[in-house]
Amino acid sequence: MIAALIFAATYFVIALGRLPGLRLDRAGAALLGASLMVASGTLGLDEAYRAIDLDTITLLLGMMILVAHLRLAGFFALATAWIARRAHHPLGLLAGVTLVSGGLSAFLVNDTVCLMLTPLVTELTLRLRRNPVPYLLALAMASNIGSTATITGNPQNIMIGSFSHIAYGDFARALAPVAAAGLLVMVALVALAWRREFFTRDRLAGDAPPAQVNRALLVKALLAAFAMVLFFFLGQPPAKVAIVAGSLLLLTRRLKPERVYREIDWALLLLFCGLFIVVAGMEKALLGPSALAYADRLDLGSPAIMAATAAVLSNLVSNVPAVLVLKPFVASLATPRLAWLSLAMAATLAGNFTVLGSVANLIVVQRARSHGVAIGFWSYFKLGAPVTVLTIVIGVWMLT
């Protein structure tokens, strides 16, 4: 009963985003829940330490160090300038934003891609005298869809890659086509929803914002990124590759390491550590063999049923906690590989359903607001709901 209460209270705060009346946020709630699992005797301290999946934490940290170097080198500003130089029509601009956001999110963690690109895309669209809202919606949704393609695309895929031991290349071969089809569907729906913006003879007017680039740092970071992806596909352990590449980037005479450390999302790493322990306590106290047998009864091995379950749960408590809740049920299946892929696909694509569905969405909305651009809940939902339903249906069809 104590473990159930701790688990429920932790996920309640995570679903709300903050404890009402207090300043306890998601990361703090996960840390508090983990501490209470130990304090209550549900888990011993050694069990809590073992519950933390260090491969996931290590891979995330390495990717964050790489992305920090790319941002400080001016890579994301350069990518935005590339879009502006080649887009001569609003549809071209939409396609460019989608391609850059989805493409980068396939290999870099999508939350960080949105964090870097949102102010740049906002400034670009305003300078080109366009309505920034559809382009920002495309940025957020493309980052979620594109991140479906690989293990390193988003935090939940990173966890699934560690839990499932599916090779990086096998994961990409299964889900990259789903991501590509999803991006095409999303572009079509955005264009239809904003017909006046995109079905026009107007040409883009205005200048692209200048991009300040540190060429030496950019070359170094890009070489590390290409080498990292190459070793991923060659079958090397992603966590080892990412942390080695990230650590080597810190060998520099000019860039102060403190600037890199400020770019790392330490709260996200803390959230993961806490959730690993909370879920481990729940598994130990509540999930015996009879409870895990429900996975077979519910037929969670079916892509359609797994996708529906993951989509609903992801929109109740967010996708990372949803994956952790479903993990023991998927792991108990006789042949879990297809279930892991279905979970990765649906938990990620479900993030587009509402503005609260993923951290990437919230980053775009909050950073756009700081630049004077408001994106309301309903304006997001009117596009996000059909995009989510269609992309998940396509994903289930392609995996079946």
Buried (B, 14 or more C-beta within 10 A) or exposed (E): EBBEEBBEBBBEBBBBEBBEEEEBBBBBBBBBBBBBBBEBEBBEEEBBEBBBBEBBBBBBBBBBBBBBBBBBBBBBBBBBBBBBEEBEBBBBBBBBBBBBBBBBBBBBBBBBBBBBBBBBBBBBBBBBEBBBBBBBBBBBBBBBBBBBBBBBBBBBBBBBBBBBEBBBBBBBEBBBBBBBBBBEBBBEBBBEBBEEBBEEEEEBEEEBBEBEBBEEBBEBBBEBBEBBBEBBEEEBBBBBBBBBBBEBBEEBEEBEEEEBEEBBBEBBBBBBBBBBBBBBBBBBBBBEEEEBEEBEEEEBBBBBBBBBBBBEBBBEBBBBBBBBBBBBBBBBBEEBBBBBBBBBBBBBBBBBBBBBBBBBBBBBBEBBEEBEBEBEEEBBBEBBEBBBBBBBBBBBEBBE
